[in-house]
Amino acid sequence: MSQSYVGQLMRGVVEPLLLFIIADLPVHGYEIAKELERRSEGYFDLTASTLYSALRRLERRGLVLSSWEQVAKQKRRCYQLTEKGRQILSEELAQWQQFLGATDRVIDS
């Protein structure tokens, strides 16, 4: 698979994946990136600029809220889903499952 193809796919899935991880609990950016990498067994290894750009877009859309929290001796911006974010995540997960099902049917035919 060419890198440009994977890049196109990534643009469509980064935000829903972030919403899914943030849905579990309020979490800061570094933890989000590490959890995404862990769950994908290293496949999703986002750069800091990709991660924080996506988080800012989600915040502008009203899907996540951020706040500064003291963690050890550092302040970190933590993210949590809004009610709108939970609704959008639910809708996008349903659409994703339909998409995967249709894709599997085409490939398995």
Jmol script that loads the backbone (N, CA, C; Angstrom):
load data "model"
ATOM      1  N   MET A   1       0.850  -1.178   0.000  1.00  0.00           N
ATOM      2  CA  MET A   1       0.000   0.000   0.000  1.00  0.00           C
ATOM      3  C   MET A   1       0.895   1.240   0.000  1.00  0.00           C
ATOM      4  N   SER A   2       0.616   2.179  -0.869  1.00  0.00           N
ATOM      5  CA  SER A   2       1.445   3.377  -0.924  1.00  0.00           C
ATOM      6  C   SER A   2       1.188   4.260   0.287  1.00  0.00           C
ATOM      7  N   GLN A   3       2.202   5.024   0.634  1.00  0.00           N
ATOM      8  CA  GLN A   3       2.100   5.905   1.798  1.00  0.00           C
ATOM      9  C   GLN A   3       1.004   6.955   1.603  1.00  0.00           C
ATOM     10  N   SER A   4       0.805   7.431   0.367  1.00  0.00           N
ATOM     11  CA  SER A   4      -0.237   8.441   0.149  1.00  0.00           C
ATOM     12  C   SER A   4      -1.627   7.837   0.391  1.00  0.00           C
ATOM     13  N   TYR A   5      -1.809   6.563   0.047  1.00  0.00           N
ATOM     14  CA  TYR A   5      -3.085   5.901   0.283  1.00  0.00           C
ATOM     15  C   TYR A   5      -3.340   5.783   1.785  1.00  0.00           C
ATOM     16  N   VAL A   6      -2.340   5.347   2.522  1.00  0.00           N
ATOM     17  CA  VAL A   6      -2.470   5.237   3.978  1.00  0.00           C
ATOM     18  C   VAL A   6      -2.730   6.612   4.586  1.00  0.00           C
ATOM     19  N   GLY A   7      -2.068   7.623   4.070  1.00  0.00           N
ATOM     20  CA  GLY A   7      -2.297   8.990   4.556  1.00  0.00           C
ATOM     21  C   GLY A   7      -3.732   9.434   4.352  1.00  0.00           C
ATOM     22  N   GLN A   8      -4.302   9.087   3.209  1.00  0.00           N
ATOM     23  CA  GLN A   8      -5.699   9.425   2.941  1.00  0.00           C
ATOM     24  C   GLN A   8      -6.622   8.702   3.912  1.00  0.00           C
ATOM     25  N   LEU A   9      -6.344   7.427   4.145  1.00  0.00           N
ATOM     26  CA  LEU A   9      -7.153   6.675   5.108  1.00  0.00           C
ATOM     27  C   LEU A   9      -7.043   7.282   6.504  1.00  0.00           C
ATOM     28  N   MET A  10      -5.840   7.646   6.899  1.00  0.00           N
ATOM     29  CA  MET A  10      -5.610   8.203   8.233  1.00  0.00           C
ATOM     30  C   MET A  10      -6.414   9.483   8.449  1.00  0.00           C
ATOM     31  N   ARG A  11      -6.474  10.337   7.443  1.00  0.00           N
ATOM     32  CA  ARG A  11      -7.226  11.584   7.587  1.00  0.00           C
ATOM     33  C   ARG A  11      -8.684  11.326   7.932  1.00  0.00           C
ATOM     34  N   GLY A  12      -9.214  10.203   7.452  1.00  0.00           N
ATOM     35  CA  GLY A  12     -10.610   9.893   7.714  1.00  0.00           C
ATOM     36  C   GLY A  12     -10.870   9.200   9.040  1.00  0.00           C
ATOM     37  N   VAL A  13      -9.838   8.635   9.655  1.00  0.00           N
ATOM     38  CA  VAL A  13     -10.077   7.861  10.876  1.00  0.00           C
ATOM     39  C   VAL A  13      -9.447   8.441  12.141  1.00  0.00           C
ATOM     40  N   VAL A  14      -8.550   9.392  12.013  1.00  0.00           N
ATOM     41  CA  VAL A  14      -7.857   9.913  13.202  1.00  0.00           C
ATOM     42  C   VAL A  14      -8.838  10.474  14.225  1.00  0.00           C
ATOM     43  N   GLU A  15      -9.716  11.349  13.817  1.00  0.00           N
ATOM     44  CA  GLU A  15     -10.617  11.989  14.779  1.00  0.00           C
ATOM     45  C   GLU A  15     -11.563  11.002  15.459  1.00  0.00           C
ATOM     46  N   PRO A  16     -12.214  10.091  14.718  1.00  0.00           N
ATOM     47  CA  PRO A  16     -13.046   9.110  15.423  1.00  0.00           C
ATOM     48  C   PRO A  16     -12.243   8.236  16.391  1.00  0.00           C
ATOM     49  N   LEU A  17     -11.035   7.861  16.016  1.00  0.00           N
ATOM     50  CA  LEU A  17     -10.212   7.062  16.918  1.00  0.00           C
ATOM     51  C   LEU A  17      -9.878   7.836  18.189  1.00  0.00           C
ATOM     52  N   LEU A  18      -9.568   9.112  18.047  1.00  0.00           N
ATOM     53  CA  LEU A  18      -9.283   9.939  19.224  1.00  0.00           C
ATOM     54  C   LEU A  18     -10.512  10.051  20.107  1.00  0.00           C
ATOM     55  N   LEU A  19     -11.670  10.275  19.501  1.00  0.00           N
ATOM     56  CA  LEU A  19     -12.907  10.350  20.283  1.00  0.00           C
ATOM     57  C   LEU A  19     -13.132   9.058  21.056  1.00  0.00           C
ATOM     58  N   PHE A  20     -12.882   7.934  20.416  1.00  0.00           N
ATOM     59  CA  PHE A  20     -13.088   6.639  21.063  1.00  0.00           C
ATOM     60  C   PHE A  20     -12.193   6.500  22.293  1.00  0.00           C
ATOM     61  N   ILE A  21     -10.945   6.905  22.180  1.00  0.00           N
ATOM     62  CA  ILE A  21     -10.025   6.807  23.321  1.00  0.00           C
ATOM     63  C   ILE A  21     -10.407   7.795  24.410  1.00  0.00           C
ATOM     64  N   ILE A  22     -10.739   9.015  24.040  1.00  0.00           N
ATOM     65  CA  ILE A  22     -11.094  10.038  25.031  1.00  0.00           C
ATOM     66  C   ILE A  22     -12.386   9.660  25.747  1.00  0.00           C
ATOM     67  N   ALA A  23     -13.260   8.901  25.094  1.00  0.00           N
ATOM     68  CA  ALA A  23     -14.540   8.517  25.701  1.00  0.00           C
ATOM     69  C   ALA A  23     -14.350   7.730  26.986  1.00  0.00           C
ATOM     70  N   ASP A  24     -13.249   7.005  27.104  1.00  0.00           N
ATOM     71  CA  ASP A  24     -13.017   6.178  28.285  1.00  0.00           C
ATOM     72  C   ASP A  24     -12.825   6.998  29.555  1.00  0.00           C
ATOM     73  N   LEU A  25     -12.090   8.096  29.462  1.00  0.00           N
ATOM     74  CA  LEU A  25     -11.838   8.930  30.626  1.00  0.00           C
ATOM     75  C   LEU A  25     -11.124  10.199  30.185  1.00  0.00           C
ATOM     76  N   PRO A  26     -11.169  11.237  31.005  1.00  0.00           N
ATOM     77  CA  PRO A  26     -10.383  12.427  30.675  1.00  0.00           C
ATOM     78  C   PRO A  26      -8.899  12.055  30.627  1.00  0.00           C
ATOM     79  N   VAL A  27      -8.221  12.517  29.608  1.00  0.00           N
ATOM     80  CA  VAL A  27      -6.841  12.085  29.390  1.00  0.00           C
ATOM     81  C   VAL A  27      -6.065  13.192  28.686  1.00  0.00           C
ATOM     82  N   HIS A  28      -4.763  13.239  28.907  1.00  0.00           N
ATOM     83  CA  HIS A  28      -3.966  14.260  28.230  1.00  0.00           C
ATOM     84  C   HIS A  28      -3.387  13.713  26.927  1.00  0.00           C
ATOM     85  N   GLY A  29      -2.926  14.613  26.082  1.00  0.00           N
ATOM     86  CA  GLY A  29      -2.524  14.268  24.721  1.00  0.00           C
ATOM     87  C   GLY A  29      -1.524  13.146  24.612  1.00  0.00           C
ATOM     88  N   TYR A  30      -0.485  13.175  25.423  1.00  0.00           N
ATOM     89  CA  TYR A  30       0.535  12.135  25.357  1.00  0.00           C
ATOM     90  C   TYR A  30      -0.075  10.766  25.657  1.00  0.00           C
ATOM     91  N   GLU A  31      -0.959  10.704  26.643  1.00  0.00           N
ATOM     92  CA  GLU A  31      -1.621   9.437  26.979  1.00  0.00           C
ATOM     93  C   GLU A  31      -2.504   8.955  25.832  1.00  0.00           C
ATOM     94  N   ILE A  32      -3.168   9.895  25.158  1.00  0.00           N
ATOM     95  CA  ILE A  32      -4.010   9.538  24.018  1.00  0.00           C
ATOM     96  C   ILE A  32      -3.154   8.882  22.940  1.00  0.00           C
ATOM     97  N   ALA A  33      -2.032   9.519  22.616  1.00  0.00           N
ATOM     98  CA  ALA A  33      -1.145   8.989  21.582  1.00  0.00           C
ATOM     99  C   ALA A  33      -0.626   7.612  21.959  1.00  0.00           C
ATOM    100  N   LYS A  34      -0.208   7.438  23.189  1.00  0.00           N
ATOM    101  CA  LYS A  34       0.332   6.151  23.638  1.00  0.00           C
ATOM    102  C   LYS A  34      -0.735   5.062  23.655  1.00  0.00           C
ATOM    103  N   GLU A  35      -1.956   5.410  24.055  1.00  0.00           N
ATOM    104  CA  GLU A  35      -3.037   4.430  24.082  1.00  0.00           C
ATOM    105  C   GLU A  35      -3.431   4.024  22.664  1.00  0.00           C
ATOM    106  N   LEU A  36      -3.458   4.978  21.754  1.00  0.00           N
ATOM    107  CA  LEU A  36      -3.758   4.675  20.354  1.00  0.00           C
ATOM    108  C   LEU A  36      -2.685   3.746  19.782  1.00  0.00           C
ATOM    109  N   GLU A  37      -1.449   4.042  20.075  1.00  0.00           N
ATOM    110  CA  GLU A  37      -0.341   3.199  19.606  1.00  0.00           C
ATOM    111  C   GLU A  37      -0.428   1.794  20.227  1.00  0.00           C
ATOM    112  N   ARG A  38      -0.731   1.724  21.507  1.00  0.00           N
ATOM    113  CA  ARG A  38      -0.820   0.429  22.199  1.00  0.00           C
ATOM    114  C   ARG A  38      -1.954  -0.415  21.627  1.00  0.00           C
ATOM    115  N   ARG A  39      -3.151   0.180  21.505  1.00  0.00           N
ATOM    116  CA  ARG A  39      -4.311  -0.574  21.025  1.00  0.00           C
ATOM    117  C   ARG A  39      -4.143  -1.033  19.580  1.00  0.00           C
ATOM    118  N   SER A  40      -3.409  -0.272  18.792  1.00  0.00           N
ATOM    119  CA  SER A  40      -3.210  -0.632  17.385  1.00  0.00           C
ATOM    120  C   SER A  40      -1.940  -1.463  17.190  1.00  0.00           C
ATOM    121  N   GLU A  41      -1.321  -1.844  18.291  1.00  0.00           N
ATOM    122  CA  GLU A  41      -0.072  -2.625  18.251  1.00  0.00           C
ATOM    123  C   GLU A  41       0.988  -1.930  17.413  1.00  0.00           C
ATOM    124  N   GLY A  42       1.073  -0.605  17.590  1.00  0.00           N
ATOM    125  CA  GLY A  42       2.103   0.188  16.942  1.00  0.00           C
ATOM    126  C   GLY A  42       1.755   0.731  15.575  1.00  0.00           C
ATOM    127  N   TYR A  43       0.614   0.339  15.011  1.00  0.00           N
ATOM    128  CA  TYR A  43       0.260   0.800  13.662  1.00  0.00           C
ATOM    129  C   TYR A  43       0.007   2.305  13.641  1.00  0.00           C
ATOM    130  N   PHE A  44      -0.752   2.791  14.612  1.00  0.00           N
ATOM    131  CA  PHE A  44      -1.046   4.227  14.672  1.00  0.00           C
ATOM    132  C   PHE A  44      -0.049   4.893  15.603  1.00  0.00           C
ATOM    133  N   ASP A  45       0.935   5.540  15.006  1.00  0.00           N
ATOM    134  CA  ASP A  45       1.975   6.256  15.747  1.00  0.00           C
ATOM    135  C   ASP A  45       1.949   7.702  15.255  1.00  0.00           C
ATOM    136  N   LEU A  46       1.049   8.498  15.843  1.00  0.00           N
ATOM    137  CA  LEU A  46       0.820   9.861  15.360  1.00  0.00           C
ATOM    138  C   LEU A  46       1.941  10.795  15.773  1.00  0.00           C
ATOM    139  N   THR A  47       2.255  11.722  14.888  1.00  0.00           N
ATOM    140  CA  THR A  47       3.180  12.786  15.262  1.00  0.00           C
ATOM    141  C   THR A  47       2.444  13.741  16.199  1.00  0.00           C
ATOM    142  N   ALA A  48       3.197  14.490  16.963  1.00  0.00           N
ATOM    143  CA  ALA A  48       2.584  15.451  17.882  1.00  0.00           C
ATOM    144  C   ALA A  48       1.746  16.466  17.111  1.00  0.00           C
ATOM    145  N   SER A  49       2.222  16.918  15.963  1.00  0.00           N
ATOM    146  CA  SER A  49       1.465  17.924  15.206  1.00  0.00           C
ATOM    147  C   SER A  49       0.148  17.347  14.696  1.00  0.00           C
ATOM    148  N   THR A  50       0.144  16.095  14.243  1.00  0.00           N
ATOM    149  CA  THR A  50      -1.098  15.456  13.789  1.00  0.00           C
ATOM    150  C   THR A  50      -2.071  15.318  14.947  1.00  0.00           C
ATOM    151  N   LEU A  51      -1.576  14.841  16.073  1.00  0.00           N
ATOM    152  CA  LEU A  51      -2.413  14.634  17.256  1.00  0.00           C
ATOM    153  C   LEU A  51      -3.041  15.937  17.732  1.00  0.00           C
ATOM    154  N   TYR A  52      -2.219  16.955  17.970  1.00  0.00           N
ATOM    155  CA  TYR A  52      -2.743  18.189  18.549  1.00  0.00           C
ATOM    156  C   TYR A  52      -3.586  18.993  17.560  1.00  0.00           C
ATOM    157  N   SER A  53      -3.285  18.880  16.277  1.00  0.00           N
ATOM    158  CA  SER A  53      -4.148  19.526  15.275  1.00  0.00           C
ATOM    159  C   SER A  53      -5.536  18.892  15.296  1.00  0.00           C
ATOM    160  N   ALA A  54      -5.574  17.559  15.371  1.00  0.00           N
ATOM    161  CA  ALA A  54      -6.865  16.861  15.415  1.00  0.00           C
ATOM    162  C   ALA A  54      -7.619  17.199  16.694  1.00  0.00           C
ATOM    163  N   LEU A  55      -6.921  17.254  17.817  1.00  0.00           N
ATOM    164  CA  LEU A  55      -7.577  17.605  19.087  1.00  0.00           C
ATOM    165  C   LEU A  55      -8.152  19.020  19.041  1.00  0.00           C
ATOM    166  N   ARG A  56      -7.430  19.947  18.432  1.00  0.00           N
ATOM    167  CA  ARG A  56      -7.944  21.324  18.300  1.00  0.00           C
ATOM    168  C   ARG A  56      -9.185  21.361  17.411  1.00  0.00           C
ATOM    169  N   ARG A  57      -9.170  20.579  16.337  1.00  0.00           N
ATOM    170  CA  ARG A  57     -10.359  20.524  15.460  1.00  0.00           C
ATOM    171  C   ARG A  57     -11.557  19.966  16.228  1.00  0.00           C
ATOM    172  N   LEU A  58     -11.335  18.917  17.003  1.00  0.00           N
ATOM    173  CA  LEU A  58     -12.421  18.331  17.794  1.00  0.00           C
ATOM    174  C   LEU A  58     -12.948  19.326  18.817  1.00  0.00           C
ATOM    175  N   GLU A  59     -12.049  20.096  19.399  1.00  0.00           N
ATOM    176  CA  GLU A  59     -12.473  21.099  20.385  1.00  0.00           C
ATOM    177  C   GLU A  59     -13.265  22.219  19.713  1.00  0.00           C
ATOM    178  N   ARG A  60     -12.814  22.675  18.548  1.00  0.00           N
ATOM    179  CA  ARG A  60     -13.537  23.729  17.821  1.00  0.00           C
ATOM    180  C   ARG A  60     -14.930  23.272  17.418  1.00  0.00           C
ATOM    181  N   ARG A  61     -15.082  21.980  17.132  1.00  0.00           N
ATOM    182  CA  ARG A  61     -16.387  21.429  16.753  1.00  0.00           C
ATOM    183  C   ARG A  61     -17.272  21.160  17.960  1.00  0.00           C
ATOM    184  N   GLY A  62     -16.749  21.372  19.159  1.00  0.00           N
ATOM    185  CA  GLY A  62     -17.533  21.169  20.370  1.00  0.00           C
ATOM    186  C   GLY A  62     -17.660  19.712  20.784  1.00  0.00           C
ATOM    187  N   LEU A  63     -16.758  18.859  20.286  1.00  0.00           N
ATOM    188  CA  LEU A  63     -16.831  17.436  20.587  1.00  0.00           C
ATOM    189  C   LEU A  63     -16.006  17.048  21.812  1.00  0.00           C
ATOM    190  N   VAL A  64     -15.001  17.853  22.114  1.00  0.00           N
ATOM    191  CA  VAL A  64     -14.202  17.639  23.324  1.00  0.00           C
ATOM    192  C   VAL A  64     -14.005  18.968  24.033  1.00  0.00           C
ATOM    193  N   LEU A  65     -13.799  18.862  25.323  1.00  0.00           N
ATOM    194  CA  LEU A  65     -13.415  20.004  26.142  1.00  0.00           C
ATOM    195  C   LEU A  65     -12.014  19.746  26.655  1.00  0.00           C
ATOM    196  N   SER A  66     -11.256  20.805  26.837  1.00  0.00           N
ATOM    197  CA  SER A  66      -9.937  20.638  27.421  1.00  0.00           C
ATOM    198  C   SER A  66      -9.814  21.542  28.638  1.00  0.00           C
ATOM    199  N   SER A  67      -8.991  21.106  29.555  1.00  0.00           N
ATOM    200  CA  SER A  67      -8.708  21.905  30.737  1.00  0.00           C
ATOM    201  C   SER A  67      -7.298  21.581  31.204  1.00  0.00           C
ATOM    202  N   TRP A  68      -6.701  22.546  31.879  1.00  0.00           N
ATOM    203  CA  TRP A  68      -5.359  22.332  32.401  1.00  0.00           C
ATOM    204  C   TRP A  68      -5.464  21.642  33.751  1.00  0.00           C
ATOM    205  N   GLU A  69      -4.657  20.591  33.908  1.00  0.00           N
ATOM    206  CA  GLU A  69      -4.621  19.873  35.173  1.00  0.00           C
ATOM    207  C   GLU A  69      -3.180  19.693  35.603  1.00  0.00           C
ATOM    208  N   GLN A  70      -2.991  19.709  36.914  1.00  0.00           N
ATOM    209  CA  GLN A  70      -1.663  19.483  37.469  1.00  0.00           C
ATOM    210  C   GLN A  70      -1.417  17.978  37.528  1.00  0.00           C
ATOM    211  N   VAL A  71      -0.398  17.507  36.834  1.00  0.00           N
ATOM    212  CA  VAL A  71      -0.015  16.097  36.853  1.00  0.00           C
ATOM    213  C   VAL A  71       1.441  16.057  37.298  1.00  0.00           C
ATOM    214  N   ALA A  72       1.662  15.499  38.503  1.00  0.00           N
ATOM    215  CA  ALA A  72       2.989  15.537  39.135  1.00  0.00           C
ATOM    216  C   ALA A  72       3.381  17.006  39.256  1.00  0.00           C
ATOM    217  N   LYS A  73       4.487  17.392  38.653  1.00  0.00           N
ATOM    218  CA  LYS A  73       4.926  18.789  38.759  1.00  0.00           C
ATOM    219  C   LYS A  73       4.672  19.579  37.482  1.00  0.00           C
ATOM    220  N   GLN A  74       3.906  18.992  36.579  1.00  0.00           N
ATOM    221  CA  GLN A  74       3.636  19.653  35.311  1.00  0.00           C
ATOM    222  C   GLN A  74       2.151  19.895  35.124  1.00  0.00           C
ATOM    223  N   LYS A  75       1.849  20.963  34.379  1.00  0.00           N
ATOM    224  CA  LYS A  75       0.472  21.185  33.959  1.00  0.00           C
ATOM    225  C   LYS A  75       0.319  20.570  32.583  1.00  0.00           C
ATOM    226  N   ARG A  76      -0.779  19.836  32.418  1.00  0.00           N
ATOM    227  CA  ARG A  76      -1.063  19.211  31.134  1.00  0.00           C
ATOM    228  C   ARG A  76      -2.507  19.479  30.760  1.00  0.00           C
ATOM    229  N   ARG A  77      -2.704  19.627  29.467  1.00  0.00           N
ATOM    230  CA  ARG A  77      -4.058  19.837  28.973  1.00  0.00           C
ATOM    231  C   ARG A  77      -4.731  18.477  28.858  1.00  0.00           C
ATOM    232  N   CYS A  78      -5.853  18.316  29.558  1.00  0.00           N
ATOM    233  CA  CYS A  78      -6.602  17.063  29.534  1.00  0.00           C
ATOM    234  C   CYS A  78      -7.869  17.253  28.708  1.00  0.00           C
ATOM    235  N   TYR A  79      -8.257  16.194  28.039  1.00  0.00           N
ATOM    236  CA  TYR A  79      -9.394  16.241  27.130  1.00  0.00           C
ATOM    237  C   TYR A  79     -10.475  15.284  27.600  1.00  0.00           C
ATOM    238  N   GLN A  80     -11.722  15.706  27.440  1.00  0.00           N
ATOM    239  CA  GLN A  80     -12.854  14.836  27.739  1.00  0.00           C
ATOM    240  C   GLN A  80     -13.955  15.094  26.719  1.00  0.00           C
ATOM    241  N   LEU A  81     -14.762  14.069  26.485  1.00  0.00           N
ATOM    242  CA  LEU A  81     -15.848  14.199  25.513  1.00  0.00           C
ATOM    243  C   LEU A  81     -16.978  15.052  26.057  1.00  0.00           C
ATOM    244  N   THR A  82     -17.583  15.817  25.186  1.00  0.00           N
ATOM    245  CA  THR A  82     -18.816  16.526  25.513  1.00  0.00           C
ATOM    246  C   THR A  82     -19.974  15.588  25.181  1.00  0.00           C
ATOM    247  N   GLU A  83     -21.160  15.971  25.535  1.00  0.00           N
ATOM    248  CA  GLU A  83     -22.331  15.170  25.168  1.00  0.00           C
ATOM    249  C   GLU A  83     -22.456  15.105  23.648  1.00  0.00           C
ATOM    250  N   LYS A  84     -22.214  16.218  22.981  1.00  0.00           N
ATOM    251  CA  LYS A  84     -22.237  16.233  21.512  1.00  0.00           C
ATOM    252  C   LYS A  84     -21.185  15.273  20.967  1.00  0.00           C
ATOM    253  N   GLY A  85     -20.015  15.235  21.598  1.00  0.00           N
ATOM    254  CA  GLY A  85     -18.956  14.327  21.181  1.00  0.00           C
ATOM    255  C   GLY A  85     -19.372  12.874  21.313  1.00  0.00           C
ATOM    256  N   ARG A  86     -20.075  12.539  22.402  1.00  0.00           N
ATOM    257  CA  ARG A  86     -20.562  11.164  22.587  1.00  0.00           C
ATOM    258  C   ARG A  86     -21.576  10.793  21.500  1.00  0.00           C
ATOM    259  N   GLN A  87     -22.442  11.737  21.163  1.00  0.00           N
ATOM    260  CA  GLN A  87     -23.447  11.489  20.134  1.00  0.00           C
ATOM    261  C   GLN A  87     -22.779  11.274  18.776  1.00  0.00           C
ATOM    262  N   ILE A  88     -21.852  12.149  18.427  1.00  0.00           N
ATOM    263  CA  ILE A  88     -21.147  12.038  17.146  1.00  0.00           C
ATOM    264  C   ILE A  88     -20.354  10.734  17.098  1.00  0.00           C
ATOM    265  N   LEU A  89     -19.692  10.381  18.205  1.00  0.00           N
ATOM    266  CA  LEU A  89     -18.927   9.134  18.249  1.00  0.00           C
ATOM    267  C   LEU A  89     -19.840   7.943  17.989  1.00  0.00           C
ATOM    268  N   SER A  90     -20.987   7.931  18.613  1.00  0.00           N
ATOM    269  CA  SER A  90     -21.941   6.841  18.425  1.00  0.00           C
ATOM    270  C   SER A  90     -22.367   6.742  16.963  1.00  0.00           C
ATOM    271  N   GLU A  91     -22.666   7.880  16.364  1.00  0.00           N
ATOM    272  CA  GLU A  91     -23.078   7.905  14.960  1.00  0.00           C
ATOM    273  C   GLU A  91     -21.945   7.448  14.044  1.00  0.00           C
ATOM    274  N   GLU A  92     -20.733   7.925  14.312  1.00  0.00           N
ATOM    275  CA  GLU A  92     -19.602   7.575  13.458  1.00  0.00           C
ATOM    276  C   GLU A  92     -19.232   6.102  13.605  1.00  0.00           C
ATOM    277  N   LEU A  93     -19.364   5.557  14.807  1.00  0.00           N
ATOM    278  CA  LEU A  93     -19.088   4.132  14.994  1.00  0.00           C
ATOM    279  C   LEU A  93     -20.077   3.284  14.203  1.00  0.00           C
ATOM    280  N   ALA A  94     -21.336   3.671  14.207  1.00  0.00           N
ATOM    281  CA  ALA A  94     -22.347   2.938  13.436  1.00  0.00           C
ATOM    282  C   ALA A  94     -22.019   3.008  11.939  1.00  0.00           C
ATOM    283  N   GLN A  95     -21.648   4.191  11.462  1.00  0.00           N
ATOM    284  CA  GLN A  95     -21.288   4.345  10.057  1.00  0.00           C
ATOM    285  C   GLN A  95     -20.051   3.527   9.720  1.00  0.00           C
ATOM    286  N   TRP A  96     -19.075   3.510  10.623  1.00  0.00           N
ATOM    287  CA  TRP A  96     -17.834   2.767  10.406  1.00  0.00           C
ATOM    288  C   TRP A  96     -18.121   1.268  10.312  1.00  0.00           C
ATOM    289  N   GLN A  97     -18.982   0.776  11.186  1.00  0.00           N
ATOM    290  CA  GLN A  97     -19.327  -0.652  11.163  1.00  0.00           C
ATOM    291  C   GLN A  97     -20.031  -1.018   9.857  1.00  0.00           C
ATOM    292  N   GLN A  98     -20.897  -0.136   9.368  1.00  0.00           N
ATOM    293  CA  GLN A  98     -21.559  -0.383   8.081  1.00  0.00           C
ATOM    294  C   GLN A  98     -20.529  -0.395   6.953  1.00  0.00           C
ATOM    295  N   PHE A  99     -19.606   0.547   7.001  1.00  0.00           N
ATOM    296  CA  PHE A  99     -18.552   0.654   5.994  1.00  0.00           C
ATOM    297  C   PHE A  99     -17.687  -0.605   5.987  1.00  0.00           C
ATOM    298  N   LEU A 100     -17.264  -1.049   7.170  1.00  0.00           N
ATOM    299  CA  LEU A 100     -16.434  -2.256   7.257  1.00  0.00           C
ATOM    300  C   LEU A 100     -17.190  -3.480   6.748  1.00  0.00           C
ATOM    301  N   GLY A 101     -18.458  -3.590   7.107  1.00  0.00           N
ATOM    302  CA  GLY A 101     -19.261  -4.713   6.641  1.00  0.00           C
ATOM    303  C   GLY A 101     -19.362  -4.743   5.123  1.00  0.00           C
ATOM    304  N   ALA A 102     -19.624  -3.590   4.531  1.00  0.00           N
ATOM    305  CA  ALA A 102     -19.734  -3.510   3.073  1.00  0.00           C
ATOM    306  C   ALA A 102     -18.393  -3.820   2.411  1.00  0.00           C
ATOM    307  N   THR A 103     -17.314  -3.314   2.981  1.00  0.00           N
ATOM    308  CA  THR A 103     -15.979  -3.578   2.446  1.00  0.00           C
ATOM    309  C   THR A 103     -15.663  -5.067   2.510  1.00  0.00           C
ATOM    310  N   ASP A 104     -15.954  -5.688   3.644  1.00  0.00           N
ATOM    311  CA  ASP A 104     -15.716  -7.131   3.803  1.00  0.00           C
ATOM    312  C   ASP A 104     -16.522  -7.943   2.795  1.00  0.00           C
ATOM    313  N   ARG A 105     -17.760  -7.527   2.544  1.00  0.00           N
ATOM    314  CA  ARG A 105     -18.595  -8.253   1.583  1.00  0.00           C
ATOM    315  C   ARG A 105     -17.996  -8.171   0.162  1.00  0.00           C
ATOM    316  N   VAL A 106     -17.466  -7.020  -0.180  1.00  0.00           N
ATOM    317  CA  VAL A 106     -16.849  -6.866  -1.509  1.00  0.00           C
ATOM    318  C   VAL A 106     -15.589  -7.735  -1.608  1.00  0.00           C
ATOM    319  N   ILE A 107     -14.767  -7.688  -0.593  1.00  0.00           N
ATOM    320  CA  ILE A 107     -13.505  -8.434  -0.614  1.00  0.00           C
ATOM    321  C   ILE A 107     -13.748  -9.936  -0.569  1.00  0.00           C
ATOM    322  N   ASP A 108     -14.717 -10.367   0.203  1.00  0.00           N
ATOM    323  CA  ASP A 108     -14.969 -11.808   0.382  1.00  0.00           C
ATOM    324  C   ASP A 108     -15.765 -12.426  -0.761  1.00  0.00           C
ATOM    325  N   SER A 109     -16.271 -11.617  -1.683  1.00  0.00           N
ATOM    326  CA  SER A 109     -17.095 -12.158  -2.801  1.00  0.00           C
ATOM    327  C   SER A 109     -16.255 -12.864  -3.829  1.00  0.00           C
TER     328      SER A 109
END
end "model"
wireframe off; spacefill off
backbone 0.3
color backbone group
